[in-house]
Amino acid sequence: MSHRPELEDVDLRFLLGLLSENTEANVRLSAAQVLARARLTKEQLHDLSGNYLSNADPLVLPVLLEAYRHARDRETGQALVEALLRSRHPVGGMAGDRLQELLKNFPKSVRSEARPLLAQFEQEKNSQLQRLRELEPLLNAGGDVGSGREVFFGKRAACSSCHTIGTDGGDVGPDLTAVGAVRTGIDILEAIVFPSASFVPGHEVYRVTTAREVYTGVVRGNSSGPVVTLVSGPRDILRIPRKEIVSMENSPVSLMPDGFDKSLTRKELVDLFAFLQSQKSRVELGGTVSDLE
Protein backbone atom coordinates (compact mmCIF):
# COMPACT_ATOMS: atom_id res chain seq x y z
CA MET A 1 0.00 0.00 0.00
CA SER A 2 1.36 3.46 -0.92
CA HIS A 3 1.72 6.11 1.75
CA ARG A 4 1.88 8.86 -0.88
CA PRO A 5 -1.47 10.66 -1.24
CA GLU A 6 -2.13 13.19 -3.97
CA LEU A 7 -2.75 16.80 -2.95
CA GLU A 8 -5.36 19.13 -4.35
CA ASP A 9 -3.97 22.54 -5.26
CA VAL A 10 -5.93 24.21 -2.45
CA ASP A 11 -4.32 21.84 0.06
CA LEU A 12 -0.91 22.44 -1.48
CA ARG A 13 -1.33 26.20 -1.15
CA PHE A 14 -2.27 25.83 2.49
CA LEU A 15 0.76 23.66 3.27
CA LEU A 16 3.16 25.87 1.34
CA GLY A 17 1.86 28.85 3.26
CA LEU A 18 2.87 27.14 6.50
CA LEU A 19 6.51 27.03 5.38
CA SER A 20 6.95 30.74 6.14
CA GLU A 21 9.74 31.47 8.62
CA ASN A 22 7.15 33.31 10.69
CA THR A 23 5.33 30.03 11.34
CA GLU A 24 6.12 28.03 14.47
CA ALA A 25 8.97 25.59 13.85
CA ASN A 26 6.98 22.46 14.72
CA VAL A 27 4.14 23.54 12.39
CA ARG A 28 6.62 24.22 9.55
CA LEU A 29 8.14 20.82 10.09
CA SER A 30 4.76 19.06 10.09
CA ALA A 31 3.79 20.80 6.83
CA ALA A 32 7.09 19.80 5.25
CA GLN A 33 6.55 16.19 6.32
CA VAL A 34 3.14 16.09 4.63
CA LEU A 35 4.61 17.55 1.43
CA ALA A 36 7.49 15.08 1.51
CA ARG A 37 5.09 12.16 1.79
CA ALA A 38 2.69 13.38 -0.92
CA ARG A 39 2.61 12.39 -4.58
CA LEU A 40 3.20 15.86 -6.03
CA THR A 41 2.69 16.53 -9.73
CA LYS A 42 5.45 17.97 -11.91
CA GLU A 43 3.74 21.36 -11.78
CA GLN A 44 3.45 21.22 -7.98
CA LEU A 45 7.13 20.35 -7.64
CA HIS A 46 8.04 23.29 -9.85
CA ASP A 47 5.93 25.55 -7.64
CA LEU A 48 7.78 24.24 -4.57
CA SER A 49 11.14 24.81 -6.28
CA GLY A 50 10.40 28.22 -7.68
CA ASN A 51 8.76 29.88 -4.70
CA TYR A 52 9.65 28.08 -1.48
CA LEU A 53 12.70 25.81 -1.53
CA SER A 54 15.34 28.54 -1.65
CA ASN A 55 13.90 30.10 1.53
CA ALA A 56 13.64 26.83 3.47
CA ASP A 57 15.64 26.80 6.70
CA PRO A 58 17.89 23.91 7.85
CA LEU A 59 15.03 22.43 9.86
CA VAL A 60 12.68 21.79 6.94
CA LEU A 61 14.99 21.74 3.88
CA PRO A 62 16.10 18.10 4.24
CA VAL A 63 12.48 17.04 4.69
CA LEU A 64 11.26 18.97 1.64
CA LEU A 65 13.90 17.31 -0.54
CA GLU A 66 12.09 14.00 0.01
CA ALA A 67 9.24 15.37 -2.14
CA TYR A 68 11.55 14.98 -5.16
CA ARG A 69 12.51 11.38 -4.52
CA HIS A 70 10.34 9.97 -7.32
CA ALA A 71 11.06 12.72 -9.86
CA ARG A 72 13.13 11.79 -12.90
CA ASP A 73 12.69 14.45 -15.59
CA ARG A 74 15.29 17.05 -16.52
CA GLU A 75 13.06 20.09 -15.98
CA THR A 76 12.22 19.16 -12.38
CA GLY A 77 15.84 18.38 -11.65
CA GLN A 78 16.98 21.72 -13.05
CA ALA A 79 14.36 23.58 -11.01
CA LEU A 80 15.53 21.78 -7.88
CA VAL A 81 19.21 22.61 -8.48
CA GLU A 82 18.47 26.25 -9.35
CA ALA A 83 16.45 26.67 -6.15
CA LEU A 84 19.23 25.21 -4.01
CA LEU A 85 21.84 27.41 -5.68
CA ARG A 86 19.73 30.40 -4.60
CA SER A 87 19.28 29.06 -1.06
CA ARG A 88 20.21 31.26 1.89
CA HIS A 89 21.57 28.20 3.70
CA PRO A 90 24.51 26.03 2.55
CA VAL A 91 23.58 22.52 1.50
CA GLY A 92 25.21 20.33 4.11
CA GLY A 93 24.55 17.54 6.57
CA MET A 94 21.30 15.69 6.04
CA ALA A 95 20.28 17.93 3.12
CA GLY A 96 23.57 17.29 1.33
CA ASP A 97 23.31 13.54 1.86
CA ARG A 98 19.77 13.43 0.49
CA LEU A 99 20.67 15.63 -2.44
CA GLN A 100 23.41 13.23 -3.48
CA GLU A 101 20.89 10.40 -3.50
CA LEU A 102 18.28 12.40 -5.43
CA LEU A 103 20.68 13.46 -8.16
CA LYS A 104 21.25 9.83 -9.15
CA ASN A 105 17.68 9.77 -10.45
CA PHE A 106 18.09 12.70 -12.82
CA PRO A 107 19.77 12.95 -16.25
CA LYS A 108 23.49 13.58 -16.52
CA SER A 109 22.93 17.22 -17.50
CA VAL A 110 21.22 17.89 -14.15
CA ARG A 111 24.03 16.22 -12.23
CA SER A 112 26.52 18.41 -14.09
CA GLU A 113 24.62 21.56 -13.12
CA ALA A 114 24.65 20.40 -9.50
CA ARG A 115 28.45 20.20 -9.24
CA PRO A 116 28.72 23.55 -7.39
CA LEU A 117 26.21 22.26 -4.83
CA LEU A 118 28.13 19.04 -4.30
CA ALA A 119 31.38 20.97 -3.98
CA GLN A 120 29.67 23.14 -1.39
CA PHE A 121 28.59 20.02 0.47
CA GLU A 122 32.15 18.67 0.54
CA GLN A 123 33.49 22.01 1.72
CA GLU A 124 30.95 22.05 4.56
CA LYS A 125 32.07 18.59 5.68
CA ASN A 126 35.75 19.53 5.58
CA SER A 127 35.24 22.67 7.66
CA GLN A 128 33.53 20.99 10.63
CA LEU A 129 36.52 21.04 12.98
CA GLN A 130 37.23 24.68 12.27
CA ARG A 131 33.57 25.55 12.90
CA LEU A 132 33.60 23.81 16.28
CA ARG A 133 36.73 25.73 17.29
CA GLU A 134 35.07 29.01 16.30
CA LEU A 135 31.98 28.27 18.39
CA GLU A 136 33.71 26.73 21.43
CA PRO A 137 34.13 30.08 23.27
CA LEU A 138 30.33 30.44 23.31
CA LEU A 139 30.13 27.55 25.78
CA ASN A 140 31.56 29.77 28.53
CA ALA A 141 30.30 33.16 27.38
CA GLY A 142 28.02 33.74 30.36
CA GLY A 143 24.69 32.78 28.83
CA ASP A 144 21.41 33.25 30.66
CA VAL A 145 19.88 29.91 31.69
CA GLY A 146 16.34 31.26 31.80
CA SER A 147 16.61 32.71 28.31
CA GLY A 148 18.16 29.44 27.14
CA ARG A 149 15.13 27.57 28.44
CA GLU A 150 12.93 29.89 26.38
CA VAL A 151 15.01 29.06 23.29
CA PHE A 152 14.78 25.30 23.95
CA PHE A 153 11.01 25.30 24.53
CA GLY A 154 10.31 28.18 22.16
CA LYS A 155 8.52 28.11 18.84
CA ARG A 156 11.43 29.11 16.59
CA ALA A 157 14.06 26.52 17.49
CA ALA A 158 11.48 23.89 18.55
CA CYS A 159 14.09 21.75 20.31
CA SER A 160 11.36 20.42 22.60
CA SER A 161 9.45 19.03 19.64
CA CYS A 162 11.95 16.16 19.57
CA HIS A 163 13.73 16.26 22.95
CA THR A 164 12.52 16.02 26.54
CA ILE A 165 13.86 17.80 29.58
CA GLY A 166 12.19 16.74 32.81
CA THR A 167 8.59 15.93 31.98
CA ASP A 168 8.24 18.29 29.00
CA GLY A 169 9.04 17.76 25.35
CA GLY A 170 8.98 15.13 22.62
CA ASP A 171 10.54 11.70 22.37
CA VAL A 172 11.92 11.60 18.82
CA GLY A 173 15.47 12.32 19.97
CA PRO A 174 17.37 11.51 23.17
CA ASP A 175 16.08 12.68 26.56
CA LEU A 176 18.24 15.66 27.54
CA THR A 177 17.35 15.67 31.22
CA ALA A 178 20.69 15.85 33.07
CA VAL A 179 22.60 16.18 29.80
CA GLY A 180 24.95 18.65 31.50
CA ALA A 181 26.05 15.93 33.92
CA VAL A 182 26.70 13.20 31.38
CA ARG A 183 28.02 15.21 28.41
CA THR A 184 30.80 17.77 28.20
CA GLY A 185 30.21 21.20 26.74
CA ILE A 186 32.10 20.16 23.59
CA ASP A 187 29.83 17.12 23.24
CA ILE A 188 26.76 19.34 23.48
CA LEU A 189 28.21 21.80 20.98
CA GLU A 190 28.99 19.06 18.46
CA ALA A 191 25.54 17.47 18.89
CA ILE A 192 23.85 20.78 18.04
CA VAL A 193 26.11 21.86 15.19
CA PHE A 194 26.95 18.47 13.65
CA PRO A 195 24.29 16.00 14.90
CA SER A 196 25.40 13.23 12.54
CA ALA A 197 28.86 13.04 14.13
CA SER A 198 27.62 10.51 16.70
CA PHE A 199 24.43 8.79 17.82
CA VAL A 200 23.07 8.08 21.28
CA PRO A 201 22.46 4.31 21.67
CA GLY A 202 18.83 3.53 21.01
CA HIS A 203 18.43 6.53 18.73
CA GLU A 204 20.33 5.30 15.69
CA VAL A 205 18.71 6.21 12.38
CA TYR A 206 17.68 3.49 9.94
CA ARG A 207 16.98 3.57 6.24
CA VAL A 208 14.09 1.24 5.41
CA THR A 209 13.47 0.37 1.77
CA THR A 210 10.27 -1.23 0.44
CA ALA A 211 9.38 -2.03 -3.15
CA ARG A 212 7.78 1.41 -3.52
CA GLU A 213 9.31 3.76 -0.96
CA VAL A 214 12.38 4.61 1.08
CA TYR A 215 11.87 5.72 4.69
CA THR A 216 14.29 7.10 7.25
CA GLY A 217 13.75 7.21 11.00
CA VAL A 218 14.38 5.84 14.45
CA VAL A 219 13.00 2.36 15.15
CA ARG A 220 10.70 2.09 18.14
CA GLY A 221 9.57 -1.06 19.91
CA ASN A 222 10.37 -4.56 18.70
CA SER A 223 12.33 -4.19 15.47
CA SER A 224 12.07 -7.95 14.76
CA GLY A 225 8.26 -8.12 14.98
CA PRO A 226 5.80 -8.33 12.07
CA VAL A 227 5.57 -4.51 11.91
CA VAL A 228 8.45 -2.04 12.10
CA THR A 229 7.54 1.27 13.74
CA LEU A 230 9.62 4.12 12.37
CA VAL A 231 9.64 7.62 13.88
CA SER A 232 10.76 10.23 11.35
CA GLY A 233 9.86 13.37 13.28
CA PRO A 234 7.32 14.92 15.64
CA ARG A 235 3.95 13.26 15.04
CA ASP A 236 5.45 11.45 12.04
CA ILE A 237 5.16 7.74 12.84
CA LEU A 238 5.06 4.98 10.24
CA ARG A 239 4.18 1.34 10.76
CA ILE A 240 5.65 -0.74 7.96
CA PRO A 241 4.74 -4.44 7.59
CA ARG A 242 7.98 -6.41 7.75
CA LYS A 243 6.95 -8.51 4.75
CA GLU A 244 7.08 -5.32 2.61
CA ILE A 245 10.63 -4.42 3.65
CA VAL A 246 13.33 -5.10 1.06
CA SER A 247 16.24 -3.84 3.15
CA MET A 248 16.87 -2.12 6.47
CA GLU A 249 20.24 -0.56 7.24
CA ASN A 250 21.85 2.06 9.43
CA SER A 251 21.87 5.61 8.09
CA PRO A 252 24.92 7.81 8.76
CA VAL A 253 22.73 10.93 8.87
CA SER A 254 20.86 12.14 11.95
CA LEU A 255 17.20 13.15 11.87
CA MET A 256 18.25 16.39 13.50
CA PRO A 257 19.22 18.86 10.78
CA ASP A 258 22.54 20.65 10.62
CA GLY A 259 22.61 24.43 10.75
CA PHE A 260 21.09 25.35 14.09
CA ASP A 261 24.15 27.47 14.82
CA LYS A 262 23.32 29.47 11.70
CA SER A 263 19.58 29.77 12.27
CA LEU A 264 19.91 31.09 15.84
CA THR A 265 21.44 34.39 16.90
CA ARG A 266 24.70 34.43 18.85
CA LYS A 267 22.85 35.33 22.06
CA GLU A 268 20.34 32.53 21.55
CA LEU A 269 23.18 30.05 21.09
CA VAL A 270 25.03 31.26 24.17
CA ASP A 271 21.85 31.06 26.26
CA LEU A 272 20.94 27.62 24.88
CA PHE A 273 24.41 26.26 25.72
CA ALA A 274 24.10 27.68 29.24
CA PHE A 275 20.70 26.07 29.73
CA LEU A 276 21.76 22.64 28.47
CA GLN A 277 24.97 22.63 30.49
CA SER A 278 22.94 23.50 33.60
CA GLN A 279 20.80 20.37 33.31
CA LYS A 280 22.54 18.16 35.87
CA SER A 281 19.73 16.59 37.89
CA ARG A 282 17.07 14.00 37.15
CA VAL A 283 13.79 13.62 39.02
CA GLU A 284 13.29 10.01 40.00
CA LEU A 285 9.93 8.21 40.15
CA GLY A 286 9.51 8.80 43.84
CA GLY A 287 9.69 12.56 43.36
CA THR A 288 13.17 12.88 44.86
CA VAL A 289 15.95 14.57 42.98
CA SER A 290 19.07 12.62 42.10
CA ASP A 291 22.09 14.79 41.38
CA LEU A 292 24.21 13.19 38.67
CA GLU A 293 27.36 15.25 39.23
Buried (B, 14 or more C-beta within 10 A) or exposed (E): EEEBEEBEEEBBEEBBEBBEBEBBBBBBBBBBBBBBBBEBEEEBBBBBBEEBBBBBBBBBBBBBBBBBBBBEBEBBBBBBBBBBBEBEBBBBBBBBBBBBEBBEBBEEEBBEBBEEBBEBBEEBBEEBEEBBEEBEEBBEEEBBBEBBBBBBBBBBBBBBBBBBBEEEBBBBBBBBBBBBBBBEBEEBBBBBBBBBBEBEEEBEBBBBBBEEBBBBBBBBEEEEEEBBBBBBBBEBEBEBEEEBBEEBEEBEBBBBBBBBBBBBEEBBBBBBBBBBBBBBBBEEEEEEEEEBE
